[in-house]
Amino acid sequence: MKIKEVRELTTSELKEKLYSLKEKLFELRRKKAVGALERGEEVIGVRKDIARINMVLRERELEEAK
């Protein structure tokens, strides 16, 4: 997910996406723990998507505070 795509989403859509990504990250970590995860780089991609969403949410929060 590119930053441009993240910025186009509404705040409520971002929160929903964040929740689903956190669930996906949990599942990936569980698979990694039992040795069923084939592509370890998928965890990194999900973590980066979560960080992008958190960054945009924080930017919007700061804009509203002004």
C-alpha positions in Angstrom: 0.0 0.0 0.0 1.5 3.3 -1.1 1.3 6.5 1.0 -0.7 8.1 -1.7 -3.4 5.4 -1.4 -3.4 5.8 2.4 -3.9 9.6 2.2 -6.9 9.1 -0.1 -8.8 7.1 2.5 -11.1 8.7 5.1 -10.2 8.5 8.8 -12.8 5.8 9.5 -11.6 3.8 6.6 -8.0 4.1 7.9 -9.1 2.9 11.3 -10.8 -0.1 9.8 -7.8 -0.9 7.7 -5.5 -0.5 10.7 -7.6 -3.0 12.6 -7.5 -5.6 9.8 -3.8 -5.2 9.3 -3.1 -5.7 13.0 -5.2 -8.9 12.8 -3.2 -10.0 9.8 0.1 -9.3 11.6 -1.0 -11.4 14.5 -1.8 -14.3 12.2 1.5 -14.0 10.4 3.4 -13.9 13.7 1.5 -17.0 14.8 2.4 -18.8 11.6 6.0 -17.8 12.0 6.1 -19.1 15.5 5.0 -22.6 14.4 7.1 -22.6 11.3 4.3 -22.4 8.7 5.2 -19.0 7.3 6.9 -19.3 3.9 7.5 -15.6 3.1 8.9 -13.8 6.1 9.1 -10.5 4.3 5.3 -10.4 4.3 5.5 -9.5 8.1 7.7 -6.5 7.2 5.3 -5.3 4.6 2.4 -5.4 7.0 4.4 -3.6 9.6 5.3 -0.8 7.2 1.6 -0.5 6.1 0.6 -0.1 9.8 3.3 2.6 10.3 2.0 4.5 7.2 -1.5 4.5 8.5 -0.5 5.5 12.0 1.5 8.4 10.5 -1.4 9.7 8.4 -3.8 9.4 11.4 -1.3 11.4 13.5 -0.9 14.0 10.9 -4.7 14.5 10.7 -4.9 14.6 14.5 -2.3 17.4 14.6 -4.1 19.3 11.8 -7.4 19.2 13.8 -5.6 20.5 16.9 -4.5 23.7 15.2 
